[in-house]
Amino acid sequence: MVKLVLLAMAISPWVHADEAASIALPFESAFATYQAYKDEAIGDWREANRVVDHVGGWRVYAKEARQPDDAHAGHGGRQ
């Protein structure tokens, strides 16, 4: 029985080769929507520090990083 299944699996690519040749597959180049890298303007680091201080400092960002993602909530896994 196993030999029969293996034989069928080995032959099946050639059995359907004519059908596969007539199917048109869509193709879109990965470079069709490519956007080149552009430098961003450098911001004022003093203003960035003020924003972080206003938000609550680095501890707030650390707390946010420890929060579970909603996409993975309920999976029950432990980290």
N, C-alpha and C positions, 0 to 999 in steps of 0.2 A: 504493500500500500504506500509506504513512504517513498519507495523508488518511483512509483507512478506519479506521485505529487511532484517530486523533484524533476522528473522528466517533463511534466507539463509546464513547470516553471521555467525550465531551460528552453523549451520550444516556443513559449508564448510571445517573446519579443519578435520573432520572425513571422508568426501567424498574423500579427496586427501591424506589421511594418507598412503595408500598403495604405491602411487607414490613417496611420500616423503621418505619412508623407502628405496626405491631402488636407490636414488640419492646419489652418493658418494661426500661428501664435502671435499675440501682440508683443511688440517690443518697444521699450522706451529707454533710451540711453540714460545712464546715471548722470551724464554730463549735460543733459538737456536743461536741467534746472539748477545747474551749478552756479553759485555766487562766490566770486573771489573775496578773499579776506580784505577788510577795510579797517584801517586804524581808527580807533575812536579817540575823541578828544580827551586829553588828560584832565581829570577834574581836580578841584581844590581839595587837598587832603585834610585841611583844617575843617572844611565844611563837612566832609565825610565823618570826621571824628565827632563833630557836634551832633550829627544825626544819630550816630551810635550811642552817644551819651544820653541824648534825649529819649531814645527808645528804651534804654535801661542798661546799656553796656553789653559787654561780651557774654555775660551770664544769660541774657535773654536769648541770644543766638544759640548758645549751648543747650538751653532748655528746648528750643524749637527743634534742634537736631535730634534730641532724644525722643520726640513725639513720633508715634508710628505713622507711616503713610496710610492714607485712606485706601489706597489701591490694594494694600496688603492687610488691611484690618480684618480680623476674623479668621485668619489662617491658623492661629493657635501655635505658631512656632515661637520658640524662645531665642533670644539673641544674647 
